[in-house]
Amino acid sequence: MVLLVAGLILFLGVHSLRIVAEDWRRAQIARLGPGPFKGIYSLVSAVGLALIVIGYGQARMAPVALWDPPLWTRHLTALLVLFALVLLVAAYVPRNRIKVMVGHPMIIGVKIWAAGHLLANGTLADLLLFGGFLAWAVFDFRAARRRDRAQGTVRVKPTLAGTVATIVIGVGLWVAFAFYLHAWLFGVRPFVT
């Protein structure tokens, strides 16, 4: 559990700089330069992610049960992840209506992904992992919206092609994860009882 917590502190900590230390972050970018700052940021993120993966894997070997979620929550989570993946894709596909409507689709996707997984998993490691990401996403979304208002952010006009591409790619990713990748990567089949 120590590695999981350390990984969450590193990964979510570095991803929280814009929430809690925007001025310090800007000063470091100015002092180091954008390239070196991004390099350090990426390295700390990668180490944090590796610790999360290793720590969560270890915690799953000796789970500490907190609650026993009903089976139907796995199916609800699979549906919620469909929306989360479409939102994740919306963060990257240019000129899609979803991004124009919600502003920060990746953060909302993380919220939905984390909340769904909290519903379907009842161990201490799950609470730490998914609860940590959910809490981070709540605060990050608030900070991002505040920055948008301060900067007067204007969204580009969406296109039908961008919106359709977002949905098709998101649904395709969901199919790949729900029926193949989730079992291969995590040993859990979302639709198998």
PyMOL commands that set and color helices and strands:
alter all, ss='L'
color gray80, all
select helices_A, chain A and resi 2-14+17-20+22-32+34-61+72-90+97-102+105-120+124-151+160-186
alter helices_A, ss='H'
color red, helices_A
deselect
rebuild
show_as cartoon
